[in-house]
Amino acid sequence: MTTAPWRDPSQSAAARVDDLLSRMTLEEKTAQLYGVWVGAATDGGGVAPLQHEMTADHDWDELITLGLGQLTRSFGTAPVDPEVGARALARAQRAIAAAGRFGIPAVAHEECLAGFTAWRATAYPVPLAWGATFAPELVEELGARIGADLRSVGVHQGLAPVLDVVRDLRWGRVEETIGEDPHLVGTIGTAYVRGLESAGIVATLKHFAGYASSAGARNLAPVRAGVREFADVTLPPFEMAVREGGARSVMAAYNETDGVPASADARLLTELLRERWGFTGTVVADYFGVDFLRTLHRVAGTPAEAAHAALEAGIDVELPTVNCYGQPLVDAVRRGSVPESLIDRAARRVLAQKCALGLLDEDWRPEPDGPVDLDSPGNRDLAARLAEASVVLLDNPSGVLPLAPQTRVAVVGPRAADPLAMLGCYSFPSHVLTHHADVPTGLEIPTVLDALRAELPDSKVTFARGCDVTDPDPAGFAEAVARASEADVCVAVLGDRAGLFGRGTSGEGCDASDLRLPGVQGDLLDALAATGVPVVLVLLTGRPYALGRWDGRLGAVVQAFFPGEEGGPAVAGVLSGRVNPSGRLPVSVPRLPGGQPWTYLQPPLGLASEVSNLDPTPLHAFGHGRSYTTFAWEDFRGPDAEIATDGAYEVALTVRNTGDRHGSEVVQLYLHDPVASVTRPDVRLIGYRRLDLAPGASRRVVFGFHADLSALTDRAGERVVEPGALELRLGASSAQTRYTARLTLTGPRRVLGADRRLRCEVRTED
């Protein structure tokens, strides 16, 4: 039997795809450009915005005769046993292959923001917690493990990571981001991409671009970012993940920027992404994003016009289901209003990716190779290590932590005894199981209360809930105050409830009007502090909250950003001293709830000054975090120097653990540009290294600075390196400088291209 060229793996991918496209009808090519959400609810109980309104009923048997581009969330729509789900997905793939002329299966995609969003799959810490670790190697391991789980059940594409840089802490999706600094977001996000891609899973960068800069922190609100903010803050993490991480897919964002929706922006999706950055993968729509050009943005009058605008801009695949890229698009091509070349361009990209995934090979098989365990001991171990590395000790002024053995502890608060307090909005229990109240979580999730009792078996630990997360009823205050008054220490566990579209205090569509603790939790904390008993505040949240009201009134403050299924033991371990806290803030903690929007990346006019009575200086700065041990920073090497505008320079120091226990220090390198042609952030992160040190041990860390890292977007919109003075500041946070190296860049102003250096090279020496 003669094998068609497109089936022949010895042929180049381009030759195979060209051969296949030449054999396909318009309808068959178009069918590769959309997904189908087979499990989507149509009764209003969906998990995505406007899901019930936007998801049309489709005749599955008829639809798949043309082939199918993608299958949407076979596991993430309803609770299904993973092994049963894997077999069902395999049957669906066999049916798709058997129905079409070419036998091509679909790409199956799933959410994997904080773990595979499937029933009984490990719920890891949210991305904001990844940022708090300042540990790319650990996050790369996370990506690889999640990717292996996706692969084990027949999934090909993961819709993660989120590379949006936080610009307003009131935004509901802060928990999904990695932080407020583009270098931290880029390095941690790129590590996750490398891990996911190493497992053979197509990583999908979200949300391209500008989504987190929405006006007023409202989900899907217009973005009014300027050219320089967009170029220097919003885009760099995506560029790094494409160029260094090898991401094979990008998701177009919902937002519009300066009147142009991202889903219809050819300058963004084609000129920048493909022509300048060299991206060769697929661009997919955010869910219903193509039809939103018609229904929300109103830049298209019909589904066919929306399809034309999206295709022309560069969106290859309509997700989650077919509304515009199906018959309306085919009819428009037949009428001559949409060129068939746009269909060919997108189909070629989709089929090239299917070729790379092995889906065009004759020996393709969809059945899983063995038993499925999505919450293995290895997963839980990684979840625990990640959670422990992410917990931030914000303050411990009197040394009340670690808690002494045999201490009488009153645990108070609405987050202390709730397993869901550990999970973000894209964990399966928070994302889907809220619609299935009779189904168990399928995971063992110890609470802080349970974990603390296990950590302190000789202590008397009492509990009172005190109040609800959002209910204004203070009836439980009296019992909480009574328990605290009887104790040596009160541990107040407060924070968020993750949810979607107003069903929580953090998560997609759960935007905040200000940064007060939700509900009456702040009043409860006041009542506990008034007892005179030392209060340890533990925050389990998806964003930072303003804590200036209690500055100097608490015994200690511990911040954990939705730390996942092993978060309870991680937090309890910090409280007991078993775990030495090592997390650092990926976002600033504000002093006042109304001093927002604000992140640390501010030019002079964004800082405190005499011209305004509002002081935006945070209570705890970006990069801040305390430890139970002490560190000395020694032997600094960073002499004043002149280097060329294309030159390099090294700055180094030795960090020594001067305490009596193992600990981790995070050395952070910031850039200060005293004079530039446009205003610049006072400081911005350009490098960091986490150092894990035994008592008495030391390690030298060397940062290799290149002049490219000083680049800015000038008034003409070009990325340039300007001659002049610079300062490299080594610090323990953005507000705590330990050493400064002064440089002068000499020579001509340089315009940078796509080959610019994106990061500091960092090495350690024993």
Salt bridges, closest charged atoms under 4 A:
ASP18 OD1 - ARG348 NE 3.18
ASP19 OD2 - ARG23 NE 2.96
GLU27 OE2 - ARG334 NH2 2.71
GLU28 OE2 - ARG101 NE 2.67
GLU53 OE2 - HIS52 NE2 3.63
ASP81 OD2 - ARG120 NH1 2.52
GLU83 OE1 - ARG87 NH1 3.97
GLU111 OE1 - LYS206 NZ 3.04
GLU140 OE1 - ARG194 NE 3.40
GLU141 OE2 - ARG385 NH2 2.63
ASP164 OD2 - HIS207 ND1 2.77
ASP168 OD2 - ARG170 NH2 2.69
GLU176 OE2 - ARG173 NE 2.70
GLU197 OE1 - ARG248 NE 2.65
GLU229 OE2 - ARG167 NE 3.01
ASP232 OD2 - ARG680 NH1 3.51
ASP232 OD1 - ARG719 NH1 3.12
GLU239 OE2 - ARG243 NH1 3.10
GLU239 OE1 - ARG756 NH2 2.80
GLU244 OE1 - ARG759 NH2 2.68
ASP286 OD2 - HIS207 NE2 3.95
ASP291 OD1 - ARG294 NE 2.85
GLU312 OE2 - HIS308 NE2 3.91
ASP316 OD2 - ARG274 NH2 2.96
ASP316 OD1 - ARG349 NH1 2.89
GLU340 OE2 - LYS29 NZ 2.72
ASP344 OD1 - LYS29 NZ 2.64
ASP361 OD1 - ARG16 NH2 2.80
GLU367 OE1 - ARG94 NH2 3.02
GLU367 OE1 - ARG365 NH2 3.99
ASP369 OD1 - ARG365 NH1 3.08
ASP375 OD2 - ARG380 NH1 2.96
ASP381 OD2 - ARG385 NE 3.03
GLU388 OE2 - ARG578 NH1 3.31
ASP395 OD1 - ARG626 NE 3.61
ASP418 OD2 - ARG415 NH2 2.77
GLU455 OE2 - ARG578 NE 2.61
ASP468 OD1 - ARG465 NH2 3.06
GLU486 OE2 - ARG483 NH2 2.89
ASP488 OD1 - ARG408 NH2 2.87
GLU508 OE2 - ARG173 NH1 3.24
ASP514 OD2 - ARG516 NH1 2.23
ASP523 OD1 - ARG549 NH2 3.02
ASP526 OD2 - ARG549 NH2 2.41
ASP526 OD1 - ARG553 NH1 3.11
ASP551 OD2 - ARG591 NH1 3.50
GLU565 OE2 - ARG380 NH1 2.96
GLU566 OE2 - ARG380 NH2 2.86
GLU634 OE1 - ARG656 NE 3.03
GLU650 OE1 - ARG637 NH2 3.38
GLU650 OE2 - ARG763 NH1 2.81
GLU665 OE1 - ARG584 NH2 2.89
ASP682 OD1 - HIS672 ND1 3.62
ASP692 OD1 - ARG690 NE 3.44
ASP708 OD1 - HIS706 ND1 3.43
ASP708 OD1 - ARG750 NH1 2.84
ASP708 OD2 - ARG757 NH1 3.65
ASP714 OD2 - ARG749 NH2 2.33
GLU718 OE1 - ARG749 NH2 3.45
GLU727 OE1 - ARG729 NH2 2.91
GLU765 OE2 - ARG763 NE 3.20
ASP766 OD1 - ARG699 NE 3.27
